Amino acid sequence: MSLMTVDQVAEFLGVKDVRVIRLEREHLLNSVENDAEGNPLFSKDDVEKYKEIAERLGGI
């Protein structure tokens, strides 16, 4: 499984990193584990699925 950091997710989605943190807090995008510093890591597959669904619904 390929993992993405908050910054990588933000860049992929075209949003600011605070938006990614909010998506996680609101359980719209779930982290799968944390790195050594406790920062969330996200599954690339989950991020791609979220982007596809969000675009269908009118935006991220």
PDB file of N, CA, C, O and CB in Angstrom:
ATOM      1  N   MET A   1       0.843  -1.175   0.000  1.00  0.00           N
ATOM      2  CA  MET A   1       0.000   0.000   0.000  1.00  0.00           C
ATOM      3  C   MET A   1       0.891   1.243   0.000  1.00  0.00           C
ATOM      4  O   MET A   1       1.833   1.352   0.785  1.00  0.00           O
ATOM      5  CB  MET A   1      -0.961  -0.004   1.221  1.00  0.00           C
ATOM      6  N   SER A   2       0.574   2.163  -0.888  1.00  0.00           N
ATOM      7  CA  SER A   2       1.316   3.402  -0.982  1.00  0.00           C
ATOM      8  C   SER A   2       0.676   4.440  -0.055  1.00  0.00           C
ATOM      9  O   SER A   2      -0.539   4.641  -0.081  1.00  0.00           O
ATOM     10  CB  SER A   2       1.358   3.910  -2.448  1.00  0.00           C
ATOM     11  N   LEU A   3       1.506   5.096   0.765  1.00  0.00           N
ATOM     12  CA  LEU A   3       0.999   6.071   1.727  1.00  0.00           C
ATOM     13  C   LEU A   3       1.365   7.487   1.312  1.00  0.00           C
ATOM     14  O   LEU A   3       2.393   7.716   0.675  1.00  0.00           O
ATOM     15  CB  LEU A   3       1.541   5.776   3.124  1.00  0.00           C
ATOM     16  N   MET A   4       0.510   8.432   1.684  1.00  0.00           N
ATOM     17  CA  MET A   4       0.719   9.844   1.352  1.00  0.00           C
ATOM     18  C   MET A   4       0.661  10.676   2.624  1.00  0.00           C
ATOM     19  O   MET A   4      -0.136  10.401   3.521  1.00  0.00           O
ATOM     20  CB  MET A   4      -0.338  10.340   0.326  1.00  0.00           C
ATOM     21  N   THR A   5       1.509  11.694   2.695  1.00  0.00           N
ATOM     22  CA  THR A   5       1.487  12.633   3.808  1.00  0.00           C
ATOM     23  C   THR A   5       0.384  13.666   3.588  1.00  0.00           C
ATOM     24  O   THR A   5      -0.213  13.734   2.513  1.00  0.00           O
ATOM     25  CB  THR A   5       2.862  13.328   3.969  1.00  0.00           C
ATOM     26  N   VAL A   6       0.123  14.464   4.616  1.00  0.00           N
ATOM     27  CA  VAL A   6      -0.863  15.539   4.495  1.00  0.00           C
ATOM     28  C   VAL A   6      -0.491  16.468   3.342  1.00  0.00           C
ATOM     29  O   VAL A   6      -1.351  16.833   2.540  1.00  0.00           O
ATOM     30  CB  VAL A   6      -0.968  16.337   5.816  1.00  0.00           C
ATOM     31  N   ASP A   7       0.774  16.850   3.255  1.00  0.00           N
ATOM     32  CA  ASP A   7       1.216  17.752   2.185  1.00  0.00           C
ATOM     33  C   ASP A   7       1.023  17.127   0.809  1.00  0.00           C
ATOM     34  O   ASP A   7       0.605  17.811  -0.125  1.00  0.00           O
ATOM     35  CB  ASP A   7       2.684  18.128   2.381  1.00  0.00           C
ATOM     36  N   GLN A   8       1.318  15.847   0.672  1.00  0.00           N
ATOM     37  CA  GLN A   8       1.144  15.164  -0.610  1.00  0.00           C
ATOM     38  C   GLN A   8      -0.333  15.083  -0.990  1.00  0.00           C
ATOM     39  O   GLN A   8      -0.686  15.275  -2.154  1.00  0.00           O
ATOM     40  CB  GLN A   8       1.751  13.755  -0.552  1.00  0.00           C
ATOM     41  N   VAL A   9      -1.194  14.799  -0.013  1.00  0.00           N
ATOM     42  CA  VAL A   9      -2.632  14.743  -0.276  1.00  0.00           C
ATOM     43  C   VAL A   9      -3.134  16.117  -0.699  1.00  0.00           C
ATOM     44  O   VAL A   9      -3.902  16.238  -1.654  1.00  0.00           O
ATOM     45  CB  VAL A   9      -3.402  14.246   0.971  1.00  0.00           C
ATOM     46  N   ALA A  10      -2.697  17.152   0.014  1.00  0.00           N
ATOM     47  CA  ALA A  10      -3.124  18.511  -0.306  1.00  0.00           C
ATOM     48  C   ALA A  10      -2.728  18.880  -1.731  1.00  0.00           C
ATOM     49  O   ALA A  10      -3.529  19.451  -2.471  1.00  0.00           O
ATOM     50  CB  ALA A  10      -2.522  19.512   0.688  1.00  0.00           C
ATOM     51  N   GLU A  11      -1.506  18.561  -2.114  1.00  0.00           N
ATOM     52  CA  GLU A  11      -1.049  18.861  -3.468  1.00  0.00           C
ATOM     53  C   GLU A  11      -1.861  18.080  -4.503  1.00  0.00           C
ATOM     54  O   GLU A  11      -2.260  18.636  -5.526  1.00  0.00           O
ATOM     55  CB  GLU A  11       0.447  18.538  -3.613  1.00  0.00           C
ATOM     56  N   PHE A  12      -2.103  16.809  -4.245  1.00  0.00           N
ATOM     57  CA  PHE A  12      -2.858  15.964  -5.170  1.00  0.00           C
ATOM     58  C   PHE A  12      -4.291  16.468  -5.348  1.00  0.00           C
ATOM     59  O   PHE A  12      -4.827  16.454  -6.456  1.00  0.00           O
ATOM     60  CB  PHE A  12      -2.873  14.519  -4.672  1.00  0.00           C
ATOM     61  N   LEU A  13      -4.904  16.911  -4.248  1.00  0.00           N
ATOM     62  CA  LEU A  13      -6.289  17.386  -4.306  1.00  0.00           C
ATOM     63  C   LEU A  13      -6.395  18.853  -4.731  1.00  0.00           C
ATOM     64  O   LEU A  13      -7.473  19.327  -5.089  1.00  0.00           O
ATOM     65  CB  LEU A  13      -6.952  17.201  -2.955  1.00  0.00           C
ATOM     66  N   GLY A  14      -5.268  19.564  -4.688  1.00  0.00           N
ATOM     67  CA  GLY A  14      -5.281  20.979  -5.042  1.00  0.00           C
ATOM     68  C   GLY A  14      -5.895  21.850  -3.957  1.00  0.00           C
ATOM     69  O   GLY A  14      -6.573  22.837  -4.242  1.00  0.00           O
ATOM     70  N   VAL A  15      -5.643  21.464  -2.690  1.00  0.00           N
ATOM     71  CA  VAL A  15      -6.169  22.213  -1.550  1.00  0.00           C
ATOM     72  C   VAL A  15      -5.029  22.502  -0.578  1.00  0.00           C
ATOM     73  O   VAL A  15      -3.916  22.002  -0.742  1.00  0.00           O
ATOM     74  CB  VAL A  15      -7.317  21.426  -0.843  1.00  0.00           C
ATOM     75  N   LYS A  16      -5.321  23.312   0.433  1.00  0.00           N
ATOM     76  CA  LYS A  16      -4.331  23.581   1.476  1.00  0.00           C
ATOM     77  C   LYS A  16      -4.308  22.429   2.475  1.00  0.00           C
ATOM     78  O   LYS A  16      -5.283  21.690   2.609  1.00  0.00           O
ATOM     79  CB  LYS A  16      -4.637  24.920   2.197  1.00  0.00           C
ATOM     80  N   ASP A  17      -3.185  22.286   3.172  1.00  0.00           N
ATOM     81  CA  ASP A  17      -3.049  21.186   4.122  1.00  0.00           C
ATOM     82  C   ASP A  17      -4.085  21.239   5.237  1.00  0.00           C
ATOM     83  O   ASP A  17      -4.486  20.193   5.748  1.00  0.00           O
ATOM     84  CB  ASP A  17      -1.666  21.194   4.719  1.00  0.00           C
ATOM     85  N   VAL A  18      -4.529  22.435   5.627  1.00  0.00           N
ATOM     86  CA  VAL A  18      -5.546  22.529   6.678  1.00  0.00           C
ATOM     87  C   VAL A  18      -6.863  21.898   6.226  1.00  0.00           C
ATOM     88  O   VAL A  18      -7.621  21.388   7.051  1.00  0.00           O
ATOM     89  CB  VAL A  18      -5.773  23.998   7.072  1.00  0.00           C
ATOM     90  N   ARG A  19      -7.135  21.930   4.934  1.00  0.00           N
ATOM     91  CA  ARG A  19      -8.349  21.290   4.397  1.00  0.00           C
ATOM     92  C   ARG A  19      -8.254  19.781   4.544  1.00  0.00           C
ATOM     93  O   ARG A  19      -9.252  19.131   4.855  1.00  0.00           O
ATOM     94  CB  ARG A  19      -8.562  21.667   2.909  1.00  0.00           C
ATOM     95  N   VAL A  20      -7.073  19.211   4.328  1.00  0.00           N
ATOM     96  CA  VAL A  20      -6.877  17.765   4.482  1.00  0.00           C
ATOM     97  C   VAL A  20      -7.105  17.365   5.940  1.00  0.00           C
ATOM     98  O   VAL A  20      -7.747  16.352   6.215  1.00  0.00           O
ATOM     99  CB  VAL A  20      -5.450  17.346   4.018  1.00  0.00           C
ATOM    100  N   ILE A  21      -6.584  18.151   6.863  1.00  0.00           N
ATOM    101  CA  ILE A  21      -6.778  17.875   8.286  1.00  0.00           C
ATOM    102  C   ILE A  21      -8.268  17.935   8.630  1.00  0.00           C
ATOM    103  O   ILE A  21      -8.762  17.112   9.400  1.00  0.00           O
ATOM    104  CB  ILE A  21      -5.978  18.883   9.156  1.00  0.00           C
ATOM    105  N   ARG A  22      -8.980  18.907   8.059  1.00  0.00           N
ATOM    106  CA  ARG A  22     -10.422  19.016   8.308  1.00  0.00           C
ATOM    107  C   ARG A  22     -11.164  17.812   7.721  1.00  0.00           C
ATOM    108  O   ARG A  22     -12.079  17.284   8.353  1.00  0.00           O
ATOM    109  CB  ARG A  22     -10.977  20.330   7.708  1.00  0.00           C
ATOM    110  N   LEU A  23     -10.783  17.380   6.531  1.00  0.00           N
ATOM    111  CA  LEU A  23     -11.411  16.204   5.928  1.00  0.00           C
ATOM    112  C   LEU A  23     -11.238  14.978   6.823  1.00  0.00           C
ATOM    113  O   LEU A  23     -12.148  14.159   6.949  1.00  0.00           O
ATOM    114  CB  LEU A  23     -10.819  15.932   4.533  1.00  0.00           C
ATOM    115  N   GLU A  24     -10.070  14.860   7.438  1.00  0.00           N
ATOM    116  CA  GLU A  24      -9.833  13.735   8.345  1.00  0.00           C
ATOM    117  C   GLU A  24     -10.680  13.897   9.604  1.00  0.00           C
ATOM    118  O   GLU A  24     -11.313  12.941  10.053  1.00  0.00           O
ATOM    119  CB  GLU A  24      -8.330  13.630   8.713  1.00  0.00           C
ATOM    120  N   ARG A  25     -10.695  15.077  10.165  1.00  0.00           N
ATOM    121  CA  ARG A  25     -11.463  15.324  11.391  1.00  0.00           C
ATOM    122  C   ARG A  25     -12.955  15.041  11.179  1.00  0.00           C
ATOM    123  O   ARG A  25     -13.640  14.558  12.081  1.00  0.00           O
ATOM    124  CB  ARG A  25     -11.264  16.779  11.861  1.00  0.00           C
ATOM    125  N   GLU A  26     -13.447  15.350   9.970  1.00  0.00           N
ATOM    126  CA  GLU A  26     -14.858  15.145   9.646  1.00  0.00           C
ATOM    127  C   GLU A  26     -15.122  13.727   9.108  1.00  0.00           C
ATOM    128  O   GLU A  26     -16.233  13.423   8.676  1.00  0.00           O
ATOM    129  CB  GLU A  26     -15.313  16.188   8.619  1.00  0.00           C
ATOM    130  N   HIS A  27     -14.097  12.866   9.137  1.00  0.00           N
ATOM    131  CA  HIS A  27     -14.187  11.465   8.708  1.00  0.00           C
ATOM    132  C   HIS A  27     -14.582  11.326   7.243  1.00  0.00           C
ATOM    133  O   HIS A  27     -15.224  10.348   6.860  1.00  0.00           O
ATOM    134  CB  HIS A  27     -15.185  10.723   9.572  1.00  0.00           C
ATOM    135  N   LEU A  28     -14.200  12.300   6.427  1.00  0.00           N
ATOM    136  CA  LEU A  28     -14.429  12.212   4.990  1.00  0.00           C
ATOM    137  C   LEU A  28     -13.235  11.577   4.291  1.00  0.00           C
ATOM    138  O   LEU A  28     -13.353  11.055   3.182  1.00  0.00           O
ATOM    139  CB  LEU A  28     -14.708  13.597   4.406  1.00  0.00           C
ATOM    140  N   LEU A  29     -12.089  11.628   4.951  1.00  0.00           N
ATOM    141  CA  LEU A  29     -10.859  11.015   4.459  1.00  0.00           C
ATOM    142  C   LEU A  29     -10.140  10.475   5.691  1.00  0.00           C
ATOM    143  O   LEU A  29      -9.751  11.243   6.571  1.00  0.00           O
ATOM    144  CB  LEU A  29      -9.953  12.050   3.643  1.00  0.00           C
ATOM    145  N   ASN A  30      -9.966   9.186   5.756  1.00  0.00           N
ATOM    146  CA  ASN A  30      -9.409   8.559   6.961  1.00  0.00           C
ATOM    147  C   ASN A  30      -7.940   8.196   6.785  1.00  0.00           C
ATOM    148  O   ASN A  30      -7.537   7.608   5.781  1.00  0.00           O
ATOM    149  CB  ASN A  30     -10.207   7.309   7.323  1.00  0.00           C
ATOM    150  N   SER A  31      -7.153   8.564   7.794  1.00  0.00           N
ATOM    151  CA  SER A  31      -5.752   8.158   7.782  1.00  0.00           C
ATOM    152  C   SER A  31      -5.679   6.680   8.157  1.00  0.00           C
ATOM    153  O   SER A  31      -6.532   6.162   8.877  1.00  0.00           O
ATOM    154  CB  SER A  31      -4.896   9.033   8.762  1.00  0.00           C
ATOM    155  N   VAL A  32      -4.650   6.022   7.657  1.00  0.00           N
ATOM    156  CA  VAL A  32      -4.502   4.590   7.920  1.00  0.00           C
ATOM    157  C   VAL A  32      -3.462   4.309   9.004  1.00  0.00           C
ATOM    158  O   VAL A  32      -3.470   3.245   9.623  1.00  0.00           O
ATOM    159  CB  VAL A  32      -4.118   3.863   6.640  1.00  0.00           C
ATOM    160  N   GLU A  33      -2.576   5.264   9.225  1.00  0.00           N
ATOM    161  CA  GLU A  33      -1.578   5.156  10.289  1.00  0.00           C
ATOM    162  C   GLU A  33      -0.910   6.510  10.449  1.00  0.00           C
ATOM    163  O   GLU A  33      -1.214   7.460   9.728  1.00  0.00           O
ATOM    164  CB  GLU A  33      -0.523   4.042   9.979  1.00  0.00           C
ATOM    165  N   ASN A  34       0.009   6.582  11.410  1.00  0.00           N
ATOM    166  CA  ASN A  34       0.759   7.810  11.648  1.00  0.00           C
ATOM    167  C   ASN A  34       2.241   7.562  11.416  1.00  0.00           C
ATOM    168  O   ASN A  34       2.736   6.446  11.576  1.00  0.00           O
ATOM    169  CB  ASN A  34       0.516   8.335  13.079  1.00  0.00           C
ATOM    170  N   ASP A  35       2.947   8.642  11.030  1.00  0.00           N
ATOM    171  CA  ASP A  35       4.398   8.521  10.876  1.00  0.00           C
ATOM    172  C   ASP A  35       5.062   8.623  12.252  1.00  0.00           C
ATOM    173  O   ASP A  35       4.372   8.698  13.268  1.00  0.00           O
ATOM    174  CB  ASP A  35       4.951   9.620   9.912  1.00  0.00           C
ATOM    175  N   ALA A  36       6.380   8.625  12.287  1.00  0.00           N
ATOM    176  CA  ALA A  36       7.122   8.633  13.544  1.00  0.00           C
ATOM    177  C   ALA A  36       6.835   9.868  14.399  1.00  0.00           C
ATOM    178  O   ALA A  36       6.946   9.819  15.624  1.00  0.00           O
ATOM    179  CB  ALA A  36       8.600   8.549  13.262  1.00  0.00           C
ATOM    180  N   GLU A  37       6.464  10.975  13.748  1.00  0.00           N
ATOM    181  CA  GLU A  37       6.158  12.206  14.477  1.00  0.00           C
ATOM    182  C   GLU A  37       4.679  12.314  14.854  1.00  0.00           C
ATOM    183  O   GLU A  37       4.260  13.305  15.454  1.00  0.00           O
ATOM    184  CB  GLU A  37       6.559  13.407  13.645  1.00  0.00           C
ATOM    185  N   GLY A  38       3.894  11.301  14.505  1.00  0.00           N
ATOM    186  CA  GLY A  38       2.472  11.321  14.838  1.00  0.00           C
ATOM    187  C   GLY A  38       1.584  11.976  13.799  1.00  0.00           C
ATOM    188  O   GLY A  38       0.395  12.181  14.039  1.00  0.00           O
ATOM    189  N   ASN A  39       2.150  12.306  12.643  1.00  0.00           N
ATOM    190  CA  ASN A  39       1.370  12.918  11.572  1.00  0.00           C
ATOM    191  C   ASN A  39       0.613  11.839  10.799  1.00  0.00           C
ATOM    192  O   ASN A  39       1.145  10.754  10.567  1.00  0.00           O
ATOM    193  CB  ASN A  39       2.286  13.729  10.620  1.00  0.00           C
ATOM    194  N   PRO A  40      -0.628  12.133  10.399  1.00  0.00           N
ATOM    195  CA  PRO A  40      -1.417  11.122   9.700  1.00  0.00           C
ATOM    196  C   PRO A  40      -0.866  10.797   8.316  1.00  0.00           C
ATOM    197  O   PRO A  40      -0.322  11.658   7.625  1.00  0.00           O
ATOM    198  CB  PRO A  40      -2.845  11.583   9.578  1.00  0.00           C
ATOM    199  N   LEU A  41      -1.022   9.540   7.933  1.00  0.00           N
ATOM    200  CA  LEU A  41      -0.671   9.066   6.595  1.00  0.00           C
ATOM    201  C   LEU A  41      -1.932   8.468   5.982  1.00  0.00           C
ATOM    202  O   LEU A  41      -2.725   7.818   6.664  1.00  0.00           O
ATOM    203  CB  LEU A  41       0.506   8.012   6.637  1.00  0.00           C
ATOM    204  N   PHE A  42      -2.100   8.698   4.690  1.00  0.00           N
ATOM    205  CA  PHE A  42      -3.312   8.298   3.992  1.00  0.00           C
ATOM    206  C   PHE A  42      -2.974   7.310   2.877  1.00  0.00           C
ATOM    207  O   PHE A  42      -1.921   7.412   2.247  1.00  0.00           O
ATOM    208  CB  PHE A  42      -4.043   9.530   3.422  1.00  0.00           C
ATOM    209  N   SER A  43      -3.867   6.361   2.639  1.00  0.00           N
ATOM    210  CA  SER A  43      -3.716   5.423   1.541  1.00  0.00           C
ATOM    211  C   SER A  43      -3.928   6.164   0.224  1.00  0.00           C
ATOM    212  O   SER A  43      -4.923   6.869   0.054  1.00  0.00           O
ATOM    213  CB  SER A  43      -4.710   4.240   1.680  1.00  0.00           C
ATOM    214  N   LYS A  44      -2.992   6.002  -0.700  1.00  0.00           N
ATOM    215  CA  LYS A  44      -3.120   6.653  -2.007  1.00  0.00           C
ATOM    216  C   LYS A  44      -4.408   6.233  -2.692  1.00  0.00           C
ATOM    217  O   LYS A  44      -5.071   7.062  -3.315  1.00  0.00           O
ATOM    218  CB  LYS A  44      -1.917   6.320  -2.898  1.00  0.00           C
ATOM    219  N   ASP A  45      -4.774   4.960  -2.590  1.00  0.00           N
ATOM    220  CA  ASP A  45      -6.015   4.483  -3.203  1.00  0.00           C
ATOM    221  C   ASP A  45      -7.231   5.211  -2.628  1.00  0.00           C
ATOM    222  O   ASP A  45      -8.131   5.600  -3.372  1.00  0.00           O
ATOM    223  CB  ASP A  45      -6.161   2.969  -2.997  1.00  0.00           C
ATOM    224  N   ASP A  46      -7.258   5.395  -1.299  1.00  0.00           N
ATOM    225  CA  ASP A  46      -8.374   6.097  -0.662  1.00  0.00           C
ATOM    226  C   ASP A  46      -8.445   7.549  -1.117  1.00  0.00           C
ATOM    227  O   ASP A  46      -9.531   8.076  -1.360  1.00  0.00           O
ATOM    228  CB  ASP A  46      -8.244   6.033   0.862  1.00  0.00           C
ATOM    229  N   VAL A  47      -7.293   8.191  -1.232  1.00  0.00           N
ATOM    230  CA  VAL A  47      -7.257   9.592  -1.665  1.00  0.00           C
ATOM    231  C   VAL A  47      -7.762   9.711  -3.103  1.00  0.00           C
ATOM    232  O   VAL A  47      -8.524  10.625  -3.422  1.00  0.00           O
ATOM    233  CB  VAL A  47      -5.821  10.166  -1.547  1.00  0.00           C
ATOM    234  N   GLU A  48      -7.341   8.796  -3.962  1.00  0.00           N
ATOM    235  CA  GLU A  48      -7.807   8.823  -5.355  1.00  0.00           C
ATOM    236  C   GLU A  48      -9.311   8.602  -5.436  1.00  0.00           C
ATOM    237  O   GLU A  48      -9.990   9.270  -6.216  1.00  0.00           O
ATOM    238  CB  GLU A  48      -7.077   7.759  -6.186  1.00  0.00           C
ATOM    239  N   LYS A  49      -9.847   7.667  -4.636  1.00  0.00           N
ATOM    240  CA  LYS A  49     -11.287   7.423  -4.618  1.00  0.00           C
ATOM    241  C   LYS A  49     -12.038   8.647  -4.107  1.00  0.00           C
ATOM    242  O   LYS A  49     -13.076   9.020  -4.654  1.00  0.00           O
ATOM    243  CB  LYS A  49     -11.613   6.202  -3.749  1.00  0.00           C
ATOM    244  N   TYR A  50     -11.503   9.275  -3.045  1.00  0.00           N
ATOM    245  CA  TYR A  50     -12.150  10.476  -2.511  1.00  0.00           C
ATOM    246  C   TYR A  50     -12.211  11.569  -3.578  1.00  0.00           C
ATOM    247  O   TYR A  50     -13.248  12.208  -3.755  1.00  0.00           O
ATOM    248  CB  TYR A  50     -11.399  10.989  -1.262  1.00  0.00           C
ATOM    249  N   LYS A  51     -11.108  11.781  -4.283  1.00  0.00           N
ATOM    250  CA  LYS A  51     -11.064  12.827  -5.309  1.00  0.00           C
ATOM    251  C   LYS A  51     -12.093  12.550  -6.406  1.00  0.00           C
ATOM    252  O   LYS A  51     -12.793  13.461  -6.849  1.00  0.00           O
ATOM    253  CB  LYS A  51      -9.649  12.928  -5.919  1.00  0.00           C
ATOM    254  N   GLU A  52     -12.182  11.306  -6.838  1.00  0.00           N
ATOM    255  CA  GLU A  52     -13.134  10.937  -7.883  1.00  0.00           C
ATOM    256  C   GLU A  52     -14.573  11.202  -7.435  1.00  0.00           C
ATOM    257  O   GLU A  52     -15.361  11.781  -8.184  1.00  0.00           O
ATOM    258  CB  GLU A  52     -12.961   9.459  -8.262  1.00  0.00           C
ATOM    259  N   ILE A  53     -14.911  10.786  -6.231  1.00  0.00           N
ATOM    260  CA  ILE A  53     -16.270  10.989  -5.711  1.00  0.00           C
ATOM    261  C   ILE A  53     -16.561  12.477  -5.517  1.00  0.00           C
ATOM    262  O   ILE A  53     -17.630  12.960  -5.889  1.00  0.00           O
ATOM    263  CB  ILE A  53     -16.456  10.234  -4.377  1.00  0.00           C
ATOM    264  N   ALA A  54     -15.601  13.202  -4.931  1.00  0.00           N
ATOM    265  CA  ALA A  54     -15.803  14.625  -4.672  1.00  0.00           C
ATOM    266  C   ALA A  54     -16.014  15.398  -5.977  1.00  0.00           C
ATOM    267  O   ALA A  54     -16.851  16.298  -6.039  1.00  0.00           O
ATOM    268  CB  ALA A  54     -14.605  15.202  -3.904  1.00  0.00           C
ATOM    269  N   GLU A  55     -15.256  15.046  -7.013  1.00  0.00           N
ATOM    270  CA  GLU A  55     -15.422  15.730  -8.299  1.00  0.00           C
ATOM    271  C   GLU A  55     -16.793  15.431  -8.911  1.00  0.00           C
ATOM    272  O   GLU A  55     -17.406  16.301  -9.530  1.00  0.00           O
ATOM    273  CB  GLU A  55     -14.308  15.312  -9.274  1.00  0.00           C
ATOM    274  N   ARG A  56     -17.265  14.207  -8.736  1.00  0.00           N
ATOM    275  CA  ARG A  56     -18.607  13.876  -9.232  1.00  0.00           C
ATOM    276  C   ARG A  56     -19.693  14.664  -8.519  1.00  0.00           C
ATOM    277  O   ARG A  56     -20.715  15.012  -9.110  1.00  0.00           O
ATOM    278  CB  ARG A  56     -18.873  12.391  -9.072  1.00  0.00           C
ATOM    279  N   LEU A  57     -19.458  14.943  -7.236  1.00  0.00           N
ATOM    280  CA  LEU A  57     -20.441  15.655  -6.420  1.00  0.00           C
ATOM    281  C   LEU A  57     -20.318  17.168  -6.529  1.00  0.00           C
ATOM    282  O   LEU A  57     -21.093  17.898  -5.911  1.00  0.00           O
ATOM    283  CB  LEU A  57     -20.301  15.245  -4.980  1.00  0.00           C
ATOM    284  N   GLY A  58     -19.367  17.638  -7.296  1.00  0.00           N
ATOM    285  CA  GLY A  58     -19.273  19.074  -7.530  1.00  0.00           C
ATOM    286  C   GLY A  58     -18.068  19.775  -6.949  1.00  0.00           C
ATOM    287  O   GLY A  58     -18.007  21.003  -6.992  1.00  0.00           O
ATOM    288  N   GLY A  59     -17.124  19.064  -6.416  1.00  0.00           N
ATOM    289  CA  GLY A  59     -15.901  19.716  -5.937  1.00  0.00           C
ATOM    290  C   GLY A  59     -15.420  19.166  -4.623  1.00  0.00           C
ATOM    291  O   GLY A  59     -16.131  18.450  -3.918  1.00  0.00           O
ATOM    292  N   ILE A  60     -14.194  19.522  -4.312  1.00  0.00           N
ATOM    293  CA  ILE A  60     -13.543  19.002  -3.098  1.00  0.00           C
ATOM    294  C   ILE A  60     -13.776  19.951  -1.951  1.00  0.00           C
ATOM    295  O   ILE A  60     -13.312  19.701  -0.838  1.00  0.00           O
ATOM    296  CB  ILE A  60     -12.028  18.794  -3.317  1.00  0.00           C
TER     297      ILE A  60
END
